[in-house]
Amino acid sequence: SIKVKLNVRQDTPSDYYTVILQVVRQRRRSVIFTPYRLREEEFDARRGLAVPRLRTREHRAYIEKVNAYLHQQIGVLHSLVTLLEQEGKPFSSRDVVARFRHRNDNRYVSSYFRLRIEELHREGKHGSAMSLEYTMRTFLKFVGHESLLLEELDVPLLLSFRNYLLCAGLRPNTIMFYMSKLRAVYNRSVLDGYVLCRENPFARLSFRLSKTPKLALSDEVLRRVATAQLPERQSVARDLFMFSFYCRGMSFVDMAYLRQTDIYEGVIHYRRRKTGQLFMVRILPQAQAIIDRYR
């Protein structure tokens, strides 16, 4: 059986609940989470349909969009069941859901973002994955729902998103960061075949970094930091900061992965975790003192 349900849970923080598709075969149940959320009074459990709660045109259009989506996806599920039956092999509700997800889920901005984030984590590119996570959260907060298709990204929507970020008080370079990440995900989705060939909406938008003022500490401030008498926890933080400074701005993640075997002949040999590039840094007396302190 294939039914539409409302995932009513006590721990849901709001009175909106996710609409799910339930597949049951041989008493085994599997579910598919749709990108839509409804109130209990907006859902007819007997018919498995969304029903309007308000008389506004926008609300009725949203309800019609939900029902059209559910009707289409149920048709897809029935087609997949027919194909599995024709193959003549045993299959479960999980097999039906797996086929469905492989076929449909990644057509949505939210789903494809999550796919790319998972891929980057598997590749060990956790920093890149986190940057996509920030971008996805910000963009979905702007859109207000997770039912936006990749094909629905167009120039007016992107300009609205850019204005949204601007009104939020973000700096131009931060806005460019979000827009460039969104563009990268969209371009990858085109290569993966989730967007039909059409004009790239990002082609008409320009991305330029603005110059930022250079920030630097004076020699006097650095001396005061290096020689300050601090409590133990603050002293550790200060030593990490100064060690980075003495090692030509070594990043924290690279310091965290340093080993004693990376140090020989008075030189630190390490590879950047981010790029894999090999660096060699001569150990200054001040850096050596910090190494000795924590050996």
C-alpha positions as a Markdown table, in Angstrom:
| # | Residue | x | y | z |
|---|---|---|---|---|
| 1 | Ser | 0.0 | 0.0 | 0.0 |
| 2 | Ile | 1.1 | 3.6 | -0.7 |
| 3 | Lys | -0.5 | 6.3 | 1.5 |
| 4 | Val | 0.0 | 9.9 | 2.3 |
| 5 | Lys | 0.4 | 10.7 | 6.1 |
| 6 | Leu | 1.2 | 13.6 | 8.3 |
| 7 | Asn | 4.2 | 13.0 | 10.5 |
| 8 | Val | 2.6 | 14.3 | 13.7 |
| 9 | Arg | 5.2 | 14.1 | 16.5 |
| 10 | Gln | 5.1 | 15.4 | 20.1 |
| 11 | Asp | 8.7 | 16.8 | 19.9 |
| 12 | Thr | 8.0 | 19.0 | 16.9 |
| 13 | Pro | 8.7 | 22.6 | 18.0 |
| 14 | Ser | 5.9 | 24.1 | 15.8 |
| 15 | Asp | 2.4 | 23.1 | 14.8 |
| 16 | Tyr | 3.5 | 22.4 | 11.2 |
| 17 | Tyr | 4.2 | 18.7 | 10.4 |
| 18 | Thr | 6.0 | 17.1 | 7.5 |
| 19 | Val | 3.9 | 15.4 | 4.9 |
| 20 | Ile | 5.2 | 11.8 | 4.3 |
| 21 | Leu | 4.6 | 9.1 | 1.8 |
| 22 | Gln | 4.2 | 5.7 | 3.5 |
| 23 | Val | 5.0 | 2.5 | 1.7 |
| 24 | Val | 4.0 | -0.8 | 3.3 |
| 25 | Arg | 4.8 | -4.2 | 1.9 |
| 26 | Gln | 4.5 | -7.5 | 3.7 |
| 27 | Arg | 3.9 | -5.6 | 7.0 |
| 28 | Arg | 7.2 | -3.7 | 6.6 |
| 29 | Arg | 6.9 | 0.1 | 6.6 |
| 30 | Ser | 9.1 | 2.7 | 4.9 |
| 31 | Val | 8.6 | 6.4 | 4.6 |
| 32 | Ile | 9.6 | 9.2 | 2.3 |
| 33 | Phe | 9.7 | 12.7 | 3.7 |
| 34 | Thr | 8.3 | 15.3 | 1.3 |
| 35 | Pro | 9.5 | 18.9 | 1.2 |
| 36 | Tyr | 6.1 | 20.1 | 2.4 |
| 37 | Arg | 4.8 | 20.9 | 5.9 |
| 38 | Leu | 1.1 | 21.4 | 6.9 |
| 39 | Arg | -1.0 | 22.0 | 10.0 |
| 40 | Glu | -3.2 | 19.2 | 11.2 |
| 41 | Glu | -6.3 | 21.1 | 10.1 |
| 42 | Glu | -4.8 | 21.5 | 6.6 |
| 43 | Phe | -4.6 | 17.7 | 6.0 |
| 44 | Asp | -7.5 | 15.3 | 5.3 |
| 45 | Ala | -6.2 | 12.0 | 6.7 |
| 46 | Arg | -9.0 | 9.9 | 5.2 |
| 47 | Arg | -8.3 | 11.1 | 1.6 |
| 48 | Gly | -4.6 | 11.8 | 2.1 |
| 49 | Leu | -4.9 | 15.3 | 0.7 |
| 50 | Ala | -4.1 | 18.8 | 1.7 |
| 51 | Val | -7.1 | 21.1 | 2.3 |
| 52 | Pro | -7.2 | 24.9 | 2.4 |
| 53 | Arg | -7.4 | 26.6 | 5.8 |
| 54 | Leu | -7.4 | 30.2 | 4.5 |
| 55 | Arg | -9.3 | 31.8 | 1.6 |
| 56 | Thr | -6.3 | 33.7 | 0.3 |
| 57 | Arg | -5.2 | 33.1 | -3.2 |
| 58 | Glu | -1.6 | 32.4 | -2.1 |
| 59 | His | -2.7 | 29.8 | 0.4 |
| 60 | Arg | -5.0 | 28.0 | -2.0 |
| 61 | Ala | -2.2 | 28.0 | -4.6 |
| 62 | Tyr | 0.1 | 26.4 | -2.1 |
| 63 | Ile | -2.4 | 23.7 | -1.2 |
| 64 | Glu | -2.9 | 22.9 | -4.9 |
| 65 | Lys | 0.9 | 22.7 | -5.4 |
| 66 | Val | 1.1 | 20.2 | -2.5 |
| 67 | Asn | -1.6 | 18.0 | -3.9 |
| 68 | Ala | -0.2 | 18.1 | -7.4 |
| 69 | Tyr | 3.2 | 17.0 | -6.0 |
| 70 | Leu | 1.6 | 14.2 | -4.0 |
| 71 | His | -0.4 | 13.0 | -6.9 |
| 72 | Gln | 2.7 | 12.9 | -9.1 |
| 73 | Gln | 4.9 | 11.2 | -6.6 |
| 74 | Ile | 2.3 | 8.5 | -5.8 |
| 75 | Gly | 2.1 | 7.8 | -9.5 |
| 76 | Val | 5.9 | 7.5 | -9.6 |
| 77 | Leu | 5.8 | 5.1 | -6.7 |
| 78 | His | 3.2 | 2.9 | -8.3 |
| 79 | Ser | 5.2 | 2.8 | -11.5 |
| 80 | Leu | 8.3 | 1.7 | -9.6 |
| 81 | Val | 6.4 | -1.0 | -7.9 |
| 82 | Thr | 5.2 | -2.3 | -11.3 |
| 83 | Leu | 8.8 | -2.3 | -12.6 |
| 84 | Leu | 10.0 | -4.2 | -9.5 |
| 85 | Glu | 7.2 | -6.8 | -9.9 |
| 86 | Gln | 8.1 | -7.2 | -13.6 |
| 87 | Glu | 11.7 | -7.9 | -12.6 |
| 88 | Gly | 10.5 | -11.0 | -10.8 |
| 89 | Lys | 12.8 | -10.7 | -7.8 |
| 90 | Pro | 11.8 | -10.4 | -4.2 |
| 91 | Phe | 11.6 | -6.8 | -3.0 |
| 92 | Ser | 10.7 | -4.9 | 0.1 |
| 93 | Ser | 9.3 | -1.4 | 0.9 |
| 94 | Arg | 12.9 | -0.3 | 1.4 |
| 95 | Asp | 13.7 | -1.2 | -2.2 |
| 96 | Val | 10.8 | 0.8 | -3.4 |
| 97 | Val | 11.9 | 3.9 | -1.4 |
| 98 | Ala | 15.5 | 3.4 | -2.5 |
| 99 | Arg | 14.5 | 3.5 | -6.2 |
| 100 | Phe | 12.3 | 6.5 | -5.6 |
| 101 | Arg | 15.0 | 8.5 | -3.8 |
| 102 | His | 17.6 | 7.7 | -6.5 |
| 103 | Arg | 15.2 | 8.9 | -9.1 |
| 104 | Asn | 13.6 | 12.0 | -7.7 |
| 105 | Asp | 15.0 | 13.6 | -4.5 |
| 106 | Asn | 17.9 | 15.4 | -5.9 |
| 107 | Arg | 15.8 | 17.6 | -8.2 |
| 108 | Tyr | 15.3 | 19.9 | -5.2 |
| 109 | Val | 17.8 | 22.6 | -4.0 |
| 110 | Ser | 17.7 | 21.3 | -0.4 |
| 111 | Ser | 18.1 | 17.7 | -1.4 |
| 112 | Tyr | 21.0 | 18.3 | -3.8 |
| 113 | Phe | 22.8 | 20.5 | -1.3 |
| 114 | Arg | 22.6 | 17.7 | 1.3 |
| 115 | Leu | 23.9 | 15.3 | -1.3 |
| 116 | Arg | 26.9 | 17.4 | -2.0 |
| 117 | Ile | 27.6 | 18.0 | 1.7 |
| 118 | Glu | 27.6 | 14.3 | 2.3 |
| 119 | Glu | 29.9 | 13.7 | -0.6 |
| 120 | Leu | 32.4 | 16.3 | 0.6 |
| 121 | His | 32.4 | 14.9 | 4.1 |
| 122 | Arg | 33.1 | 11.4 | 2.7 |
| 123 | Glu | 36.0 | 12.9 | 0.7 |
| 124 | Gly | 37.4 | 14.5 | 3.9 |
| 125 | Lys | 36.7 | 18.0 | 2.7 |
| 126 | His | 34.9 | 19.0 | 5.9 |
| 127 | Gly | 35.6 | 22.8 | 5.5 |
| 128 | Ser | 34.0 | 22.8 | 2.1 |
| 129 | Ala | 31.1 | 20.8 | 3.4 |
| 130 | Met | 30.5 | 23.3 | 6.2 |
| 131 | Ser | 30.6 | 26.3 | 3.8 |
| 132 | Leu | 27.8 | 24.6 | 1.8 |
| 133 | Glu | 25.9 | 23.9 | 5.0 |
| 134 | Tyr | 26.0 | 27.6 | 5.9 |
| 135 | Thr | 24.9 | 28.5 | 2.4 |
| 136 | Met | 22.0 | 26.0 | 2.4 |
| 137 | Arg | 20.7 | 27.1 | 5.7 |
| 138 | Thr | 20.8 | 30.8 | 4.7 |
| 139 | Phe | 19.2 | 30.2 | 1.3 |
| 140 | Leu | 16.4 | 28.0 | 2.7 |
| 141 | Lys | 15.7 | 30.6 | 5.4 |
| 142 | Phe | 15.3 | 33.1 | 2.6 |
| 143 | Val | 13.0 | 30.8 | 0.5 |
| 144 | Gly | 11.0 | 29.7 | 3.5 |
| 145 | His | 10.5 | 26.1 | 2.4 |
| 146 | Glu | 12.3 | 23.1 | 0.9 |
| 147 | Ser | 10.2 | 22.5 | -2.1 |
| 148 | Leu | 12.1 | 24.7 | -4.5 |
| 149 | Leu | 13.3 | 22.8 | -7.6 |
| 150 | Leu | 16.8 | 23.4 | -9.0 |
| 151 | Glu | 15.1 | 24.3 | -12.3 |
| 152 | Glu | 13.2 | 27.1 | -10.5 |
| 153 | Leu | 16.4 | 29.1 | -9.8 |
| 154 | Asp | 16.2 | 32.1 | -12.0 |
| 155 | Val | 17.7 | 35.6 | -12.1 |
| 156 | Pro | 14.9 | 37.4 | -10.2 |
| 157 | Leu | 15.1 | 34.9 | -7.4 |
| 158 | Leu | 18.9 | 35.2 | -7.2 |
| 159 | Leu | 18.7 | 39.0 | -7.2 |
| 160 | Ser | 16.1 | 38.8 | -4.4 |
| 161 | Phe | 18.4 | 36.5 | -2.4 |
| 162 | Arg | 21.2 | 39.0 | -2.9 |
| 163 | Asn | 19.1 | 41.8 | -1.7 |
| 164 | Tyr | 17.9 | 39.7 | 1.3 |
| 165 | Leu | 21.6 | 39.2 | 2.3 |
| 166 | Leu | 22.3 | 42.9 | 1.8 |
| 167 | Cys | 19.3 | 43.9 | 4.0 |
| 168 | Ala | 20.5 | 41.5 | 6.7 |
| 169 | Gly | 23.6 | 43.7 | 7.0 |
| 170 | Leu | 26.1 | 41.3 | 5.4 |
| 171 | Arg | 29.3 | 42.7 | 3.8 |
| 172 | Pro | 29.7 | 42.5 | 0.0 |
| 173 | Asn | 32.4 | 39.8 | 0.3 |
| 174 | Thr | 30.2 | 37.7 | 2.5 |
| 175 | Ile | 27.3 | 38.0 | 0.1 |
| 176 | Met | 29.7 | 37.0 | -2.7 |
| 177 | Phe | 30.7 | 33.9 | -0.7 |
| 178 | Tyr | 27.1 | 32.7 | -0.4 |
| 179 | Met | 26.3 | 33.5 | -4.1 |
| 180 | Ser | 29.4 | 31.7 | -5.3 |
| 181 | Lys | 28.7 | 28.6 | -3.3 |
| 182 | Leu | 25.1 | 28.6 | -4.6 |
| 183 | Arg | 26.4 | 28.9 | -8.1 |
| 184 | Ala | 28.9 | 26.1 | -7.6 |
| 185 | Val | 26.2 | 23.7 | -6.4 |
| 186 | Tyr | 23.9 | 24.7 | -9.3 |
| 187 | Asn | 26.6 | 24.2 | -11.9 |
| 188 | Arg | 27.4 | 20.7 | -10.4 |
| 189 | Ser | 23.7 | 19.8 | -10.5 |
| 190 | Val | 23.7 | 20.6 | -14.2 |
| 191 | Leu | 26.6 | 18.3 | -14.8 |
| 192 | Asp | 24.9 | 15.6 | -12.8 |
| 193 | Gly | 21.8 | 15.9 | -15.0 |
| 194 | Tyr | 19.3 | 17.2 | -12.4 |
| 195 | Val | 18.7 | 20.4 | -14.4 |
| 196 | Leu | 17.6 | 20.5 | -18.1 |
| 197 | Cys | 19.8 | 22.4 | -20.5 |
| 198 | Arg | 18.8 | 26.1 | -20.4 |
| 199 | Glu | 20.4 | 29.5 | -19.8 |
| 200 | Asn | 22.4 | 29.5 | -16.7 |
| 201 | Pro | 20.8 | 32.1 | -14.4 |
| 202 | Phe | 24.2 | 33.0 | -12.8 |
| 203 | Ala | 25.6 | 33.9 | -16.2 |
| 204 | Arg | 23.9 | 37.3 | -16.0 |
| 205 | Leu | 25.2 | 38.1 | -12.4 |
| 206 | Ser | 28.6 | 39.4 | -11.6 |
| 207 | Phe | 30.7 | 38.4 | -8.6 |
| 208 | Arg | 33.4 | 40.8 | -7.5 |
| 209 | Leu | 35.5 | 40.9 | -4.3 |
| 210 | Ser | 35.7 | 44.3 | -2.7 |
| 211 | Lys | 39.0 | 45.3 | -1.2 |
| 212 | Thr | 39.1 | 45.1 | 2.5 |
| 213 | Pro | 41.4 | 47.1 | 4.8 |
| 214 | Lys | 44.4 | 45.2 | 6.0 |
| 215 | Leu | 44.4 | 44.6 | 9.7 |
| 216 | Ala | 47.7 | 44.1 | 11.6 |
| 217 | Leu | 48.9 | 44.1 | 15.2 |
| 218 | Ser | 51.7 | 46.4 | 16.2 |
| 219 | Asp | 55.0 | 45.1 | 17.5 |
| 220 | Glu | 54.1 | 46.5 | 20.9 |
| 221 | Val | 50.8 | 44.7 | 21.1 |
| 222 | Leu | 52.5 | 41.4 | 20.1 |
| 223 | Arg | 55.2 | 41.9 | 22.8 |
| 224 | Arg | 52.5 | 42.5 | 25.4 |
| 225 | Val | 50.6 | 39.3 | 24.4 |
| 226 | Ala | 53.8 | 37.2 | 24.4 |
| 227 | Thr | 54.9 | 38.4 | 27.8 |
| 228 | Ala | 51.6 | 38.8 | 29.7 |
| 229 | Gln | 51.1 | 36.8 | 32.9 |
| 230 | Leu | 47.9 | 34.9 | 32.3 |
| 231 | Pro | 45.8 | 32.1 | 34.0 |
| 232 | Glu | 46.5 | 28.6 | 32.8 |
| 233 | Arg | 43.7 | 28.3 | 30.2 |
| 234 | Gln | 44.3 | 31.7 | 28.8 |
| 235 | Ser | 48.0 | 31.0 | 28.7 |
| 236 | Val | 47.4 | 27.9 | 26.5 |
| 237 | Ala | 45.4 | 30.0 | 24.1 |
| 238 | Arg | 48.1 | 32.7 | 24.0 |
| 239 | Asp | 50.8 | 30.0 | 23.3 |
| 240 | Leu | 48.8 | 28.6 | 20.4 |
| 241 | Phe | 48.3 | 32.1 | 19.0 |
| 242 | Met | 52.0 | 33.0 | 19.4 |
| 243 | Phe | 53.1 | 29.6 | 18.0 |
| 244 | Ser | 51.0 | 30.3 | 14.9 |
| 245 | Phe | 52.7 | 33.7 | 14.6 |
| 246 | Tyr | 56.2 | 32.3 | 15.0 |
| 247 | Cys | 55.4 | 29.7 | 12.3 |
| 248 | Arg | 54.4 | 32.1 | 9.6 |
| 249 | Gly | 50.7 | 32.0 | 10.4 |
| 250 | Met | 50.2 | 28.3 | 10.6 |
| 251 | Ser | 46.5 | 27.5 | 10.8 |
| 252 | Phe | 45.0 | 25.9 | 13.9 |
| 253 | Val | 44.1 | 22.7 | 12.2 |
| 254 | Asp | 47.6 | 22.2 | 11.0 |
| 255 | Met | 48.9 | 22.9 | 14.5 |
| 256 | Ala | 46.5 | 20.3 | 15.9 |
| 257 | Tyr | 47.8 | 17.6 | 13.6 |
| 258 | Leu | 51.5 | 18.3 | 14.2 |
| 259 | Arg | 53.6 | 15.4 | 15.5 |
| 260 | Gln | 57.1 | 15.2 | 17.0 |
| 261 | Thr | 58.2 | 13.3 | 13.9 |
| 262 | Asp | 57.3 | 16.3 | 11.8 |
| 263 | Ile | 60.2 | 18.2 | 13.5 |
| 264 | Tyr | 63.8 | 17.4 | 12.6 |
| 265 | Glu | 67.0 | 19.4 | 12.0 |
| 266 | Gly | 65.4 | 22.5 | 13.5 |
| 267 | Val | 62.6 | 22.6 | 10.9 |
| 268 | Ile | 58.9 | 21.8 | 11.0 |
| 269 | His | 57.8 | 19.8 | 7.9 |
| 270 | Tyr | 54.0 | 19.6 | 7.5 |
| 271 | Arg | 51.3 | 19.4 | 4.8 |
| 272 | Arg | 48.4 | 21.8 | 4.8 |
| 273 | Arg | 45.2 | 19.9 | 5.7 |
| 274 | Lys | 43.3 | 22.1 | 3.3 |
| 275 | Thr | 45.5 | 21.9 | 0.2 |
| 276 | Gly | 48.0 | 19.1 | 0.8 |
| 277 | Gln | 50.8 | 21.6 | 0.0 |
| 278 | Leu | 54.1 | 20.8 | 1.8 |
| 279 | Phe | 55.5 | 23.6 | 4.0 |
| 280 | Met | 58.8 | 23.8 | 5.9 |
| 281 | Val | 59.2 | 26.3 | 8.7 |
| 282 | Arg | 62.4 | 27.1 | 10.6 |
| 283 | Ile | 61.9 | 26.9 | 14.3 |
| 284 | Leu | 62.6 | 30.2 | 16.0 |
| 285 | Pro | 63.8 | 30.1 | 19.7 |
| 286 | Gln | 60.4 | 31.5 | 20.9 |
| 287 | Ala | 58.6 | 28.6 | 19.0 |
| 288 | Gln | 61.0 | 26.1 | 20.4 |
| 289 | Ala | 60.3 | 27.3 | 24.0 |
| 290 | Ile | 56.6 | 26.7 | 23.4 |
| 291 | Ile | 57.3 | 23.2 | 22.0 |
| 292 | Asp | 59.4 | 22.4 | 25.0 |
| 293 | Arg | 56.7 | 23.7 | 27.4 |
| 294 | Tyr | 54.2 | 21.2 | 26.1 |
| 295 | Arg | 56.4 | 18.3 | 25.2 |
